[in-house]
């Protein structure tokens, strides 16, 4: 029985669990809500991996790539492409929000929303450097872990042969974490089943009806961004068929959609880009954690743009062309500036609303269904991370061309 189960392709097992969970949520909502612990178990197992995996992987990536000029070029290209797609995401969000009537057609019950303090620029910079790196690791402060790991990697390269034992230890640690990751990912169908059953059973379809146009606009904008923007980069810069790319990364997209966690999706995304797209482990270990931290096309580009228009319509406030430009700029910058802040999407939205003078109270109207929106936002973010890994990786010879070439060939038994 178990051998037959594992003989089924992984993505089919995950998709089947996704559909089964959603159906139970619709037809047996009371029972479905009780399945949440299955999803919590999966997320806890994934989050257990994130801090040690990111630390060991980034240090190893930097020490293996001792060409500092090349490393700098990779960093510039990676961050530059993240920012470019964020701007495009904001424009798509504004366009969709402006062309569609997304104002509510019925009275909306306000959700629970607690306004968060938005850190200033100086505080954001200070928060990047850990006062205690062990505390950052234990608390899972990803941005601080990335900064500390990068410093350790650079220092090992500068010290040279004396630091070789530490380099070898951390490289072995990275390989061990990769192996544990594969083991934990086998729980994915179980976790996806529990999470989808809980989401559908808890929220119910009726909770989406008053905000159907708003949710639909978010999903439409995200799909347009994924298909046309990411698809174009994959085709013209990555050199492969967009359909082939989306088919290959589908299982990681599904995990991102279900878990609503870019960090929780890191192991699945890493497995896909290294084993199926041929991106080197060194570069994948650099770009994916960085992307999970600062690449927020869904949270920081599309969502604030459409939400700002929705709240403006809700309160009968007209937005000018200048307001649209401010929304685009602040949404892009906030996606980087609020990296690592809990409730990042809401914090980004607060920044955007403040910038154009819209009432923050409007957030309460959409906070109640934030989980439904966050699913699509996260899937968009993670897809963007994987796209950048392929495009920049291939431009810098960080992709195994044989693996990529074999991707489109029919599989033989």
N, C-alpha and C positions, 0 to 999 in steps of 0.2 A: 504493500500500500504506500509506504513512505517512498519507496524507490520510484513508483509511478508519479507521485506528487513532485519529486525533485526532477523528474524527467521533463516536466512541463517547463517551457521557457519562463524565466524569472518575471519578465514584464507581464506575461499572461496570468501568472499567479497573483501578482499585485493588482492587475486590472480586475480580475475575478473577485478578489477580496473587496475592492473598492465598490463594485456594483452590488455585491451581496450585502455589504454594510449599509449602503444607501437604501436598498429595498427594505431591509429590516427596520431602518429608521422611519420609513414611510408607513409601513403596515403594522409595526409593533413598536411604537415609539417608547412606551414605558419600559419594555424589555431592553430596547436599544440603548437607552440612557445608562443602564446598568453595565453596559459593555465598555464604558470609558476607561476602566483600569487597564484593559488590554492595550489601548492606545497610550496611556500614561507609562506603562511598562516599557513600551517600545521607545518612546521619546526619552525616558530616563536612561535607557541603555545607549541610545545615540549620543545624548549629551555627556555621558560618562567618557566618551571617546574624544570629544572635541578639543578640550584644552591640551591634553598630552599629545594628541595627533598633530595639532597645529604647531605646537612648540617644536617637537622633534622634526616635523616635516619641513618647516621653514628654515631651521638651522641647517638641516641636511641640504636643502636646496641651495642655500647660499654658499656652504662650504664646498659642495660639489661643483658649483659654477664659480670658479675662482677668477674668471675674467670680469673684473669690476666694471669695465666699460660696457661689456655686453649686458651685465646685470642692470646697470643704470639705464641702458637703452630699452631693455624689457620693461623696466618699471615705468618709464616715461610713456611708452606705447600703451601699456596696460591701463594706466590711470587716465591717459588722454582719451582712449576709446570708451572707458567708463563714463567720463564726463560728456563726451559727444552724444552717446546714446541717451544720457539723462536729459540733455537739452531737447533732443528729438522727442523723447517720451512726454515732456512737458507740453510741447507744441501739439502732439497728438491728443493729449488729455484736454487741452483748451479747445481744440477743434471739435472733438466729439461732444464735449460739454456745451459748447456754443450752438452746435447744429441741432442737438436733440433737446426736447423739452423734458428736463429731468426734475422739475418741481413736483412735490408730492401731490397726489390727487386725493388724499384722505388724511385725517388727523393722525399724527404719529405720536406714539407714546415715547417719552424721553427715556433714553438709556442712562445707565450710570456712567458719569464722566467726572473724573477728578483732574482739574487743570494741573499740569506739570510745569515746574520751573524750567525755562529754557536757558541752558548755559550760554554765557557770552563767549566771544572768540578766544579770549585769553584763557578762560576756564577749560574750553575744549582742548586747547593745546596742552595745558597743564595735565588734563586727565589722560592724555596719551601716554605719559611717562609714569610707570608704576612706582609708588613709594616702597612697595613690598612686592616683588615679582611672585613670591610664593602665594601671597594673598590673591594676586591677579589670577594665578592658575587655579586656586581653590574656588574662587568666585566666578570663574569663567568670563572674566573681562577680556573679550577677544582682542580689542584694539590694543590694550596694554600688552597682551601676550605677543601679538604680532611685532610690536616695537621692541620688546625685550629679546625675542627670538632673533630678530634681525641684527640687533647689537651683538648678541652672542656669536652669531654666524660670522659677522665681519671681524670680530675680535679673534676668533679661532683662525681665520685666514691670515690675520696679521701676525699672530704668535708663531704660526708655522708648526714645525715638527714637535715642539714641546706639547702642543695641544692636541696632537694626533690621537692619544687615547680617548680624550673627551669626544672628539669628532667621531671616532669609531663607535663609542658607546651610544651616542645620540642617533647615529645612523642605524645601529642595531635596534634602538628603541623605535625608530620610525617603521622599520620592517615589522616589528612585533605589533605595532598599532595597526598597520595595514592588515595583518592577519586577523587580529581581533575584530577589525571592521567587517571583514568578510563573514565572520561568524555571526556578528550581531545583525548584519543585513538579512540573514535568513529569517529573522523575525518580522521582516517588513510586511508580508501579507497579513499576519496576525494583527500587527499594529494598525495598518491601514483599515482593516475590517472594523476594529474597535473604534477608531477615530471617526470614520464616516458614519457608522451607526449612531454614535453619540451626537455628532453635529446635526444630522438630519432629524433624529429623534428629539433632541433638545430644542432646536429652533423651530422646527416645523415649517412647512411651506407657507402657512398663513402669516408668519412674521415677516416674510419677504414682500408680500403683496403691496403694502403702502409705499415701499421704497423700491419697487421693481424696476422703475425707470433708472434710478440712480445706480443700483447694482448692475443693471444691464449695460449702462454706459461704461462703467469701470471694466466689465468683462470684455465689452466690444473694443475699447481702447487698448487693453492689454493684448487681445488677440491680434489686432492690427499691428501693434508694435512687434510682437513675436514673429508673426508671419512675414510682414513686409520689411521691417527694419533689420531684425536679426537674420531673416531669410536672405536678404540682399547682401549683408556682410558675409554670410556663409558662402553664398554663391560666387560673388565677385572678388572677395578677399581670401576666403577660405578654400575656394576651388572645388567644392563638392556640392552635390544636389541638396537644396534645402529640405526636400522631402526625406532624403536619406539621413540628414542630420537630425531632424525632428523625430524620425522613427527610432534612431539610435539613442537619443537622450530621453525618450518618453518615460522610461521607468523612473529616472531621477526627477522629471517634472511631476510625475504622479505623487512621489514621496513628498516633494516640496509643497504641492497643492494640499495634501492631506495633513501634513504636520504643521504647516504655517511657520516653518522655521528654516531660514537660510543656513544657519549653523547646523541644525539637525539634519539638513540635507547634504552636508559636506561629504560624508563618507560615500553616499550613493553617487554624487556628482563626480567625486574623485575616481571612483571605480569606472564610471562610464567614460570619462575623457581619457583616462590612461589605458584602459584595456580595450575599448572599442574605437576610440578616435585616435589613439596612438600618441597622445600628448605625453611628453616625458614627465616622470614623477616629480622631478625637480621643479619644473615650471608649474605643473598642476598644483603642487604643494605651496607655491607662492601666490598664484593668481586666484585660486578658489577661496582661501581664507580672506584675502584682501577684498575680493569681490563681495563676499558675504558680509563684510564690514562696511564698505563704502559704496558698492554698486546697488543703488536703490531705484531703478527705473520704475518699478511698480509702486513702491512706497513713497519715493521722493519726487517722482516726475508726474506720473499719470494721476495718482490718487489726490494729491493736494490741488492739482489744477481743476479736476472735476468737482471735488468737494467744495472748493472755493466758489465755483459757479453755482453749485447747488444751494449753498448757504446764502449767496447773494440773491438768488431767485426766491428763496424761502422768506427773506426779509424785505424783498422788493427793492433791492439796491442795484443800480446799474453800474456795470464795470466798463471802464474806458480802455482804449488800446494801451495806454500807459500802465494801467492796472494789470493787463495781460502780460506785458513785458516784465513787470515786477514779480508777478507770480512765477513766470518761467525762471527768472534769475534766482529768486529766493528758494524755490523748490529744488533747483540744481545744487545750490550751495548748502542748503540744509541737509541734503542727502549725505554729504561728506561731514558737515559740522556736527551732526547729531549721531554719528556712528558710535555704537556701543551704549547709547542711552536707552534704558528700558522704555518700551512703548514708543519705539522710534517713529512709526507712521503718524501717531497722534501728535508727537512733538513737532515733527516736520509740518504738519497741518497747522499747528499753533503759530509757528514761525510765519507761514504763508499768510494766514488770516491777519496776523498783526501787521504785516508789511502793507497790506492794502486796506486796512481799517475795517475789516469785517468782524461782526460780533462772535466772540469765542463761544458764546452759549450755544451757537448752532451746532457745535460738535456733538452735543448731547443727543441730537436727533439721529445721528448716524452711528453713535458708539454702540448702540444695542445690537447692530448687525455687523459689527466690525470683523468678527470671525469669518463670516461668509466672504467678505471683501478681501480679507487678508490671505485667504487661500489662493486667490488669483494673483494678488500682488506678489506673493512669495514665489509662485511658479514662474512669474515673469522675471523676477530678480535672478533666480537660479539659472534660468535659460540663458539670460544675458551673461552670467559668469562663464558658462560652458562655451558660449559663442566666442567670447573674448579669448578663452584658453586656446581654442582651435585657431582663430584668425591670427592672433599675435604669435602664438606658438609656431605656426607654419611659416610666418614671415621671418622668424629667427631660427629656423631649422631645429625646432624643439618638438617636432612631430615625426613619428616613425612612418615614413611614406608607405612601407609595405603593409602595415596594419591598416592604414587609411585606404589603400588600394583594394585590400581584401574586403573592405566593408560592403561594397556594392556587389560582390560576387555571390552567387547562390550557394547556400550551405549544403554540404553533402553529409549524408548520414555516416 
